[in-house]
Amino acid sequence: MSEFLQELEQDPFDAEEFVERVAWRTTAGHCDGEAFDPSILHTAFEHTIKDLQILYENMDKKCERLEMICREEEKTHWDKITELQDKNKAAFGTFQELDEGIDFVATKVVHLGDQLESVNTPRARAVEAQKLMHHFADFLNPGPSVMGVLSDPTRLYEAADVIQKLHLIAQELPAGKFDKAHHRITLKYDEIERALIEEFVRAHRADDKVKMREVAGILSHFKGYTQCIDAFIEQSQMGAFLGSNIFADILPLCERSQKVMQEVFTSPEQVMAKFVLNIYHGKLQEHIQSKLNDRSNTDKYLRSLYDLYSRTMKLSNDLSVYKMGSDSAFLNKLTKNIFARYLDTFVNVEARSLKDKSAAILQRYYDSKNHQKKHIPSGGIHELRRDIQAKIGSRANINFGPAIENFGGETFLSEEVAINLLQETKIALQRCQTLSRQSDLPANAVQIFDILLQYLCVEHIDYALELGLQGIPLSEPKSPPEIYFFDLVRQCNAICHLLEKQFIDSVVPLVVSTPKHGICLQKKKDQMEQMELKLHNGLERSVSALVGWVRLILQSEQKKTDFRPESEDMVIAMATPACMKVVKFIGQYVEKVRDSLDGKNVESTLTELGTRFHRAIYEHLQQFQYNSVGAMVVICDVNEYRRCIKEFRVTLLNSLFDTLHALCNLLVVVPDNLKQVCTGDQLAGLERSVLMNFVQLRADYKTAKLINQFK
C-alpha cells in the first residue's frame, strides 16, 4: 500500500504508466511468448484493484473526518467574529461620546481664549505703545540717548524691533517740529541695520544657518534687506571662481547656495534669481568679454563665440531646474543680454570669414597646381569662332594660336577642395543655427548658402567646366583625340552628390516651412541647370570628337581593295586593320563613360555615342563596292562592330547593328535568294530604298540584273 501511495501521489499522475509498472513488476520484465503466463498477470491486476479499493475507502473516511473537523473550526471562528463585532460597536459608541466631550471642551477653551485675548491685546498694545513713547521721548531730548536697549550690543534683536517701529512712526510725523528726532531715529536705524548685516555676515562665515535665518527674518522688515541678500551673494561667491573653467564652477556653486537659501530666506526664489543675475552680469560677462575682445582672427573669434554661447545656453538649461520667479525666460534673457552685441554682428563676421577661408582654400589648390586663374570667354559666339579658326587653320595651314589646351589632362577640379568648402560651410551653418535669432535664421542660412554656391559651384566647378570645354578636341580631329572631359564629369558628379546631401542635412532644416526654402531650392536648381548644360555640351562635343576620329580612321586606312580584292580565289575570314583600330579606340572610351557617369546618364550617353558610331559605319560602308570575297570581309568587320557594341549594353544599339549585319548579308546571298532575304524578319521593316542602296553595292549588281529582283 505504501508503494501504491508513493506512485499515486506523483504529480502529474499517469494511469497508463501505473498499469505498465504493475504489469512489469508482475512479470519481472519477462514477456517472452512461451514463458508468458496471462493468469499470473490477471491475478495481480485483481489484487491490485482490491488494494486500490481498500485504499480508496480509507482515504474517503479520512476526508470525512477532516471535513467534520473543518466545520467545527469554522463554527468556532464565526463565534469569535460575532463577539469581536459586538465589542467594536461598544468601543465606537464610547469613542463618539469622548469626541463629543472633546469638542465641547475645545469650544469652551476657544471661547475663553477669545475673551482673554480681547482683554490682553489692548493691554499689550498699550504697554508696547508706552515703551515706544518712552523711546521716542528719549530721541526728543537734545542730549545723548539713555535708553539701554538701543545702546546695548547684546540686545541687538530687541533694539532692531524697537527702532524699526520708531522709524515707521517717524515717517508719519509732520515736518519741522520733529525734524531732529526724525534725523536721530534715522541715524540709529541705519546703525542697527548695519550691525544686523554684520551679524549676518559673521553667521554666514561661521556657517550658522539658524542665526542667519533669524537675522534675515529681522532684516526683511528693514529697507536694507537687499543689502543682506547682496552680502550673502558676496560671501557665497568669495573664492569660488579660482579655476580657468568658470562654467564648471557656476553650477556646483548654485547647488550649494540654493540649499542655504532654502534654510535661511523666506523667499528663496527671489534670492536665487538675484544670485544668478549677479553671476551672469558679473564674473560670467567679464569672462566672455575677455575672450571675445580680440577680433583680429575671425575664425578663432567665431569658434570662441560659438563655444561660449553654447556653454552658456547649456548652463542656463542646467540652472532652469531652480525656481527663479514667475518669468520662465529669465535665464534666456540674461544670456541674450550678455551676447546681444556679439550676435547682432555675427552673420556679417561669419560671412566675411567664410568668404576668406573659401577663397584661401581655392587659392592654395590652384597654387599647388601652379595655375593662375584666368578669364575664360564663353557663349555660342566664342565656340563658333574657335571652330571656324580650327577649320581654316587646318585647311589653309594658318596658325591662329593654340585653339585647344587640355593642360595635360589636369581637370582643375578637386573633390578634396569641395569637401573642405562643404565642411567650412557646415560649421558656419551650425554656428548660424545656434547664434541666430529665430526670426533671422532663414535669411542668415540663405546668405551662407549663397557663399557656398559662389565659391564651390561658380568659382571652382564652373571654372573647371569652362577649362574642360576648351580642352575638348574638335569634331574633325587630325590626331587621336585625348578626351579628359569624362574625368571632369565623374568628379563633378561626385561633388554634386556631396552638395545635395549637405543641402538636405544642413540647409533645409534651417529654412523649411519659410519662404526662404523656395528661394534656396531655386538657387540650387539654377546652378545645377547651368552645370548640367555645360556637362551636356561637353559630352556632346566629346562624342562628336570620338566619332570624328572614327570617321578619319576609316577614311584614311580603309582601302577599296579590302572589300574588292583583285584575287577572289583566296578568302580571308578576318576583320580589316581599320576595323580593328576603330573597335579598339571605341572600346577604351566605353569603360571610361561607365566610370564617369551614373544612373540613366550612362545609358543616354552610350546610346548617343553608339547611334552616331552606327551612322558613321553605315555611311562608310556605302562608299565601297563588294565582290563575293569583299562581302565576307565586310561581314567580319560588322561582326567585330557588333561585339564592340555589345559592351554598350544598350538594346537599341544591338538592334541597329543586327540590322546592319542583315543588310551586309545582302552582299553575299545568291541572286535567286535575294528577294527572300529582303522579306525576312530583320529586313522586312526597312524601306525599299535602304535595301536597294545596299544591293547596288554588289559588284554583280548590273551583270546579274539584280534590279529585277525588286520589281
WODA-V48953 format. One record per helix or strand. SS is the DSSP state (hx for helix, st for strand). FROM is the first residue (numbers start at 1). TO is the last residue. Records with the same first field share a line. If there is no record, write none. Layout:
# WODA-V48953
SS = FROM-TO + FROM-TO
This chain:
# WODA-V48953
hx = 2-8 + 15-27 + 38-140 + 148-151 + 153-172 + 179-205 + 209-219 + 225-237 + 246-264 + 268-292 + 298-319 + 330-344 + 346-368 + 380-396 + 407-409 + 415-435 + 441-470 + 485-511 + 515-557 + 560-562 + 577-596 + 600-621 + 628-646 + 651-665 + 671-678 + 688-695 + 706-710
st = 626-626 + 698-698
